[in-house]
């Protein structure tokens, strides 16, 4: 009967951890703990309780986490800077192999690098294709 309470503690701790982190990692241990607790109620040997807990928890984590993360939309945190991707700006300073250029966006000057390492002259129109840290990754447009 002691293992029933231990598994109940594992379930309770997993619930608390999931509420605190909300990362969809410990939720799968809840199901494994419940199955192990049911096995403990029927006096199944401890080794089979542990096997059921580990196998079910790992199986659920490996197969269900990614679809649930996609379902609730936590896959990628979007930022205001993401709105810059696809927009076009005039390059203020040239981009060369040795140095990054700059682009002014809403009165803020961003560092810019070319996507493929190509040189781009100042005054040319560039399109933002990605953001890497605090640097815009740009490509030359055909509007020059």
C-alpha positions, 0 to 999 in steps of 0.5 A: 500500500506504500507504493500507492501513496508514492505513486500518488505523490509522483502524480501530484508532483508532476501536476505541480511542475506542469502548472509551474512550467507549462512546458508540456513535459511533466504532464506525461508522467501523470499518466504513467504515475496513474497506471503505476498507482493502479498496478500498486493497488492490485499488488503487482510487483514493483518492477512492473510498476516501474516498467509501466511508469517509465515506458508509458511516460516516455512513449507519451512524451515522445509521441504526443508532446509535439502535436500538442505543442502545435495544437496550442500554438506554443511552438515559436514565440513571435515578437514585434521584430518578426513583423519586419520579415518581408518588409523592404528598406533602404540600406544606409551603409554598405554590406561587404564581406568584412562588415555589416551594413545598417538599415533604419526602421522606425527611427531605430538603426539595425545592423544588417547582413546579406543572406548569402554574403553578397556585397550590397551598396548603400542606397539600395533597397533590401528585403528582410528575410530573417532576424538573427539575434539583433541583426537583420538578414537581408537580400537585395531586391530588384527595385534598385 
